[in-house]
Amino acid sequence: MSGAVVIGAQWGDEGKGKIVDLLAERFEIVARYQGGNNAGHTVVHGDETFKFHLLPSGILEPDKICILGNGVVIDPEVLVGELDALEARGRSTAGLRISMNAHVIMPWHRLLDQQSEVSLGSLQIGTTRRGIGPAYADKASRVGIRVQDLFDLGILQKKVAAALAIRNREILRGRDQGPLYPNKVVEELAPFAARLQPYAADTSLLIDQALKAGKRVLFEGAQGTLLDLDNGTYPFVTSSNPIAGGACTGTGVGPTKIDSVLGIAKAYLTRVGAGPFPSEADEERGAKIRDIGAEFGTTTGRERRCGWLDLVGLRYAVRLNGLTELVLTKLDVLSEFASIPVCVAYRLPDGTITEEFPAHQSDFHHAEPVWEERPGWNADISDATEWDQLPQAARDYVEWVADQLGIPVTLVGVGVRRDQVLAPHGMEAVARSAR
């Protein structure tokens, strides 16, 4: 076996892109397994900064195969735009492979997403309004359009007409929006289909053949554990399964092909959109974290809500994903705080103290944090190149988190660049399958 999964251990935005970019050089294949262009990650590669929404981070590594798996929903216009932008900067996209079974975000998906959020009023979930949820809904309803359909005009026309016979009724309920016409939709898709066809492949077979040949595959998730459709803070979740199990269904491989799972977590915590957030900081300190950490969405530009590390949520992530190790990013952001609160447990409405994530949403919505204060280090750590160069208090913070979770912290981020990542136990301890 030689498969490793990189998964967000919080509400997303943990810095997965940089870690995947860092690890990609040790793998032959990087495969993204779910989500769409509602996710985004910023990667600083050398003196260049890249912002991706669909492309796997490993696309920056030469001679890598980068896969968009069948669990991803793909907006053709967005993907073609990313490919064109990357090539305009002198980067090759020859290594990209797109699953023919991946579903396509269609124009009606974006319209329905926008209408749904507006209609919810004060109960809005906070989606990115990019059509992700409706695309997954059509997939589950078996009226979705797949990548392979784009390359057969006859099939595409029939499927678009069948889908619009259902979805136009919903579209017309919205204000100032006429119906979509199948022929026009197909016509507008044609140039994107032509651009993407060379990348289409049986990616499940490709991964299986690579694993059998002893090659190494890095499975990349979008969003984070607490946004998982089945196990996250429902209904304030995404429409797919970001947890490690999603790597199997989202790329078409069996679970026995994976032997390490890296959870990525910030040294604090952020959340985008609505929903409960027990460890959210007060306005003043939350704003300070946001400013220092540049906590604004890559995809939407929205301000992220900021708070302190939540060990209850991280224990849940360890359990759901079977995490074998943790990567702690953005430790440098905490350098200006003399004292650092950490949520170690929840006080539930009935007065019960628990270290486990509540199964009932009402308990979670009304949970109050139980804090433990950890000493700060009051020093700039962004120039550290070795673990031992960190102040003792910073090292103690990381080691204490590892002890609380019962898994090692194998990488620690102290800045935005890929060379600002420290390995407390040496790089050989990171991702067993990459050895």
KOLNUMI-932963 format. One line per field, with one value per residue (C-alpha): residue number from 1; x, z, y; residue in one letter. Coordinates in pm, whole numbers, m for minus. Layout:
<atoms>
nufi = NUM:... .
east = X:... .
up = Z:... .
north = Y:... .
kefi = A:... .
</atoms>
This chain:
<atoms>
nufi = 1:2:3:4:5:6:7:8:9:10:11:12:13:14:15:16:17:18:19:20:21:22:23:24:25:26:27:28:29:30:31:32:33:34:35:36:37:38:39:40:41:42:43:44:45:46:47:48:49:50:51:52:53:54:55:56:57:58:59:60:61:62:63:64:65:66:67:68:69:70:71:72:73:74:75:76:77:78:79:80:81:82:83:84:85:86:87:88:89:90:91:92:93:94:95:96:97:98:99:100:101:102:103:104:105:106:107:108:109:110:111:112:113:114:115:116:117:118:119:120:121:122:123:124:125:126:127:128:129:130:131:132:133:134:135:136:137:138:139:140:141:142:143:144:145:146:147:148:149:150:151:152:153:154:155:156:157:158:159:160:161:162:163:164:165:166:167:168:169:170:171:172:173:174:175:176:177:178:179:180:181:182:183:184:185:186:187:188:189:190:191:192:193:194:195:196:197:198:199:200:201:202:203:204:205:206:207:208:209:210:211:212:213:214:215:216:217:218:219:220:221:222:223:224:225:226:227:228:229:230:231:232:233:234:235:236:237:238:239:240:241:242:243:244:245:246:247:248:249:250:251:252:253:254:255:256:257:258:259:260:261:262:263:264:265:266:267:268:269:270:271:272:273:274:275:276:277:278:279:280:281:282:283:284:285:286:287:288:289:290:291:292:293:294:295:296:297:298:299:300:301:302:303:304:305:306:307:308:309:310:311:312:313:314:315:316:317:318:319:320:321:322:323:324:325:326:327:328:329:330:331:332:333:334:335:336:337:338:339:340:341:342:343:344:345:346:347:348:349:350:351:352:353:354:355:356:357:358:359:360:361:362:363:364:365:366:367:368:369:370:371:372:373:374:375:376:377:378:379:380:381:382:383:384:385:386:387:388:389:390:391:392:393:394:395:396:397:398:399:400:401:402:403:404:405:406:407:408:409:410:411:412:413:414:415:416:417:418:419:420:421:422:423:424:425:426:427:428:429:430:431:432:433:434:435 .
east = 0:114:m182:m208:m502:m471:m789:m897:m955:m1165:m1409:m1179:m926:m656:m380:m418:m301:43:88:m19:218:498:429:350:716:719:419:364:m9:m219:m593:m866:m1175:m1467:m1601:m1600:m1499:m1658:m1317:m1003:m645:m351:m7:317:558:899:836:498:153:m116:m485:m667:m1035:m1052:m702:m517:m221:17:m31:268:500:647:588:302:m31:m304:m654:m999:m1187:m1543:m1651:m1564:m1826:m1672:m1769:m1622:m1585:m1401:m1171:m1084:m1014:m773:m598:m558:m431:m177:m48:m24:224:440:318:230:m114:m25:m43:m412:m662:m1037:m1264:m1523:m1766:m1729:m2045:m2071:m2202:m2458:m2601:m2922:m2726:m2586:m2928:m3095:m2817:m2861:m3240:m3229:m3006:m3218:m3539:m3399:m3366:m3230:m3187:m2928:m2661:m2391:m2311:m2077:m2370:m2161:m2405:m2226:m2523:m2769:m2511:m2477:m2857:m2897:m2632:m2831:m3154:m2988:m3050:m2694:m2463:m2127:m1799:m1828:m2164:m1994:m1821:m2134:m2360:m2661:m2649:m2576:m2877:m3111:m2981:m2989:m3345:m3451:m3291:m3438:m3785:m3761:m3538:m3697:m4009:m3799:m3608:m3930:m4038:m3751:m3785:m3677:m3552:m3682:m3636:m3310:m3318:m3144:m2999:m2845:m2697:m2540:m2406:m2240:m2080:m1921:m1592:m1534:m1599:m1345:m1086:m1135:m1167:m791:m777:m1067:m970:m1072:m905:m1010:m825:m529:m495:m534:m264:m32:m79:m21:301:420:365:250:m84:m177:m552:m651:m976:m1144:m1324:m1294:m1424:m1687:m1836:m1895:m2249:m2312:m2096:m2052:m2245:m2557:m2721:m2420:m2216:m2102:m2274:m2011:m1794:m1458:m1367:m1104:m1363:m1464:m1128:m1242:m1583:m1456:m1178:m1294:m1038:m1080:m1003:m722:m524:m479:m235:m195:m429:m290:m526:m453:m551:m470:m314:m639:m978:m1179:m1522:m1690:m2062:m2338:m2352:m2243:m1882:m1822:m1460:m1515:m1304:m1438:m1464:m1134:m915:m1102:m1028:m663:m635:m807:m572:m253:m360:m513:m830:m1028:m1169:m966:m1284:m1525:m1309:m1541:m1408:m1358:m1487:m1190:m1146:m928:m825:m1109:m981:m1334:m1373:m1022:m1087:m1394:m1180:m930:m1215:m1402:m1095:m877:m605:m257:m93:m168:m22:m55:m45:m15:144:310:m27:m44:293:145:m76:62:m185:m363:m701:m778:m1122:m1066:m1429:m1789:m2039:m2377:m2715:m2782:m2453:m2270:m1902:m1793:m1474:m1663:m1841:m2218:m2435:m2741:m2728:m2912:m2638:m2373:m2562:m2577:m2242:m2017:m1638:m1436:m1104:m747:m498:m164:132:228:582:584:838:839:887:849:1225:1268:1409:1447:1211:1461:1473:1118:1069:1003:647:568:706:517:192:239:346:56:m192:m37:m65:m428:m519:m307:m143:187:214:451:454:420:365:525:453:284:572:630:979:819:716:902:912:942:1030:1199:1045:1087:811:558:310:432:339:576:887 .
up = 0:m69:m26:210:269:356:525:694:1062:1134:928:627:540:744:487:314:m19:111:281:m31:m235:11:14:m355:m451:m258:m446:m810:m809:m631:m644:m526:m424:m351:m351:m628:m679:m346:m204:m251:m141:m174:m240:m225:m454:m468:m521:m687:m530:m681:m592:m690:m670:m857:m958:m707:m541:m685:m1032:m955:m930:m1268:m1392:m1147:m1238:m1079:m1069:m1026:m905:m965:m633:m751:m915:m1196:m1335:m1688:m1727:m1395:m1467:m1816:m1667:m1414:m1683:m1908:m1622:m1515:m1867:m1916:m1626:m1800:m1601:m1764:m1715:m1903:m1586:m1521:m1547:m1499:m1407:m1676:m1394:m1224:m1235:m1404:m1249:m1495:m1533:m1354:m1052:m993:m1036:m795:m539:m539:m523:m239:m21:m79:0:333:460:814:799:521:540:393:73:m185:m433:m698:m762:m562:m356:m648:m857:m586:m548:m919:m886:m608:m805:m1105:m1342:m1328:m1622:m1609:m1771:m2020:m2136:m2257:m2533:m2684:m2829:m2867:m2507:m2377:m2551:m2418:m2063:m2055:m2187:m1928:m1642:m1750:m1780:m1401:m1298:m1513:m1300:m996:m1180:m1288:m926:m878:m961:m1296:m1440:m1752:m1841:m1968:m2317:m2375:m2716:m2588:m2283:m2502:m2742:m2461:m2323:m2653:m2631:m2271:m2362:m2642:m2411:m2140:m2349:m2370:m1990:m1945:m1823:m1626:m1315:m1086:m1312:m1337:m958:m919:m1177:m1011:m666:m801:m958:m618:m689:m420:m426:m218:m179:m130:36:19:304:644:878:1051:711:620:490:711:1015:1027:1197:985:820:817:608:253:10:m1:228:304:568:486:389:104:m60:m140:m284:m449:m647:m679:m459:m170:191:216:m29:229:517:658:717:786:955:893:1165:1240:1577:1635:1461:1194:1043:737:722:968:1240:1601:1700:2071:2082:1887:2024:2148:1884:1969:1979:1691:1475:1581:1476:1146:1069:1159:988:681:740:427:194:m117:m314:m175:m2:298:646:847:1201:1429:1759:1966:1917:1996:2119:2136:1763:1696:1899:1681:1369:1498:1546:1219:997:1181:1183:1213:1253:1275:1090:1285:1065:1130:1473:1406:1420:1796:1864:1972:2246:2600:2693:2462:2557:2433:2449:2618:2683:2642:2910:2782:2863:3142:3310:3196:3104:2807:2607:2326:2039:2110:1902:1929:1740:2015:2262:2021:1938:2307:2420:2620:2606:2901:2871:2961:2930:2773:2803:2494:2370:2270:1993:1614:1507:1130:1072:1246:1018:1278:1547:1823:1726:1848:2198:2460:2515:2143:2145:2463:2300:2006:2220:2460:2168:2046:2394:2427:2096:2127:1782:1683:1534:1245:1074:1210:993:1098:785:446:240:188:343:663:775:1054:1120:1498:1442:1103:757:755:1019:794:601:638:279:148:279 .
north = 0:353:585:881:1115:1484:1606:1926:1854:2164:2376:2403:2674:2498:2536:2200:2341:2431:2095:1904:2117:2037:1663:1625:1588:1258:1114:1024:1105:1368:1301:1535:1341:1579:1933:2188:2547:2634:2547:2746:2737:2969:2822:3019:2837:3000:3369:3308:3293:3071:3058:2740:2651:2322:2217:1995:2168:1912:2060:2286:1988:1885:1530:1466:1316:1529:1386:1535:1228:1117:1272:1624:1847:2049:2387:2367:2743:2776:2482:2606:2948:2797:2593:2896:3113:2852:2801:3178:3177:2920:2620:2289:2133:1813:1607:1674:1387:1430:1142:1079:1000:1338:1549:1886:2207:2336:2689:2595:2475:2824:2984:2741:2785:3160:3138:2887:3104:3414:3226:3104:3462:3465:3086:3102:2833:3056:2867:3014:3020:2848:2565:2298:2178:2161:1973:1709:1704:1628:1360:1194:1239:1070:1357:1490:1559:1382:1480:1193:1331:1649:1454:1292:1560:1332:1212:1560:1714:1445:1471:1852:1852:1593:1785:2119:1969:1936:2226:2499:2476:2564:2837:3007:3039:3284:3649:3800:3475:3308:2941:2795:2644:2310:2395:2718:2545:2275:2537:2733:2417:2315:2514:2406:2042:2060:2213:1950:1634:1562:1543:1296:948:641:776:490:247:484:501:125:55:305:149:m200:m74:49:416:658:839:1143:1190:1554:1660:1999:2180:2009:1742:1955:2043:1678:1621:1316:1387:1765:2044:1989:2184:2420:2178:2122:1884:1611:1400:1568:1307:1046:785:1014:948:595:677:995:828:468:290:50:147:m108:104:383:351:702:995:1342:1585:1953:2201:2561:2639:2829:2796:2974:2931:3083:3144:3070:2807:2755:2818:2742:2859:3181:3467:3798:4071:4240:3931:3769:4073:4058:3693:3774:4060:3873:3552:3723:3525:3600:3336:3245:3177:3437:3697:3671:3746:3430:3412:3352:3174:2948:2588:2346:2010:1866:1915:1782:1466:1417:1459:1202:955:1016:1013:763:1028:886:1227:1599:1896:2221:2531:2907:2875:3210:3387:3324:3487:3821:3676:3663:3392:3149:3000:2648:2485:2149:2051:2167:2255:2136:2299:2049:2139:1826:1864:1655:1612:1436:1605:1619:1386:1612:1941:2131:2039:2164:2484:2575:2433:2663:2624:2503:2685:2602:2886:2810:3049:3248:3299:3669:3618:3616:3254:3298:3282:2946:2678:2403:2277:2346:2714:2770:2917:2652:2777:2732:2379:2304:2420:2183:1888:1945:1936:1610:1461:1568:1404:1093:1132:1293:1640:1576:1918:2272:2580:2910:3116:3114:2975:2604:2640:2774:2426:2248:1874:1809:1442:1476:1454:1078:1061:1235:1018:665:580:848:683 .
kefi = M:S:G:A:V:V:I:G:A:Q:W:G:D:E:G:K:G:K:I:V:D:L:L:A:E:R:F:E:I:V:A:R:Y:Q:G:G:N:N:A:G:H:T:V:V:H:G:D:E:T:F:K:F:H:L:L:P:S:G:I:L:E:P:D:K:I:C:I:L:G:N:G:V:V:I:D:P:E:V:L:V:G:E:L:D:A:L:E:A:R:G:R:S:T:A:G:L:R:I:S:M:N:A:H:V:I:M:P:W:H:R:L:L:D:Q:Q:S:E:V:S:L:G:S:L:Q:I:G:T:T:R:R:G:I:G:P:A:Y:A:D:K:A:S:R:V:G:I:R:V:Q:D:L:F:D:L:G:I:L:Q:K:K:V:A:A:A:L:A:I:R:N:R:E:I:L:R:G:R:D:Q:G:P:L:Y:P:N:K:V:V:E:E:L:A:P:F:A:A:R:L:Q:P:Y:A:A:D:T:S:L:L:I:D:Q:A:L:K:A:G:K:R:V:L:F:E:G:A:Q:G:T:L:L:D:L:D:N:G:T:Y:P:F:V:T:S:S:N:P:I:A:G:G:A:C:T:G:T:G:V:G:P:T:K:I:D:S:V:L:G:I:A:K:A:Y:L:T:R:V:G:A:G:P:F:P:S:E:A:D:E:E:R:G:A:K:I:R:D:I:G:A:E:F:G:T:T:T:G:R:E:R:R:C:G:W:L:D:L:V:G:L:R:Y:A:V:R:L:N:G:L:T:E:L:V:L:T:K:L:D:V:L:S:E:F:A:S:I:P:V:C:V:A:Y:R:L:P:D:G:T:I:T:E:E:F:P:A:H:Q:S:D:F:H:H:A:E:P:V:W:E:E:R:P:G:W:N:A:D:I:S:D:A:T:E:W:D:Q:L:P:Q:A:A:R:D:Y:V:E:W:V:A:D:Q:L:G:I:P:V:T:L:V:G:V:G:V:R:R:D:Q:V:L:A:P:H:G:M:E:A:V:A:R:S:A:R .
</atoms>
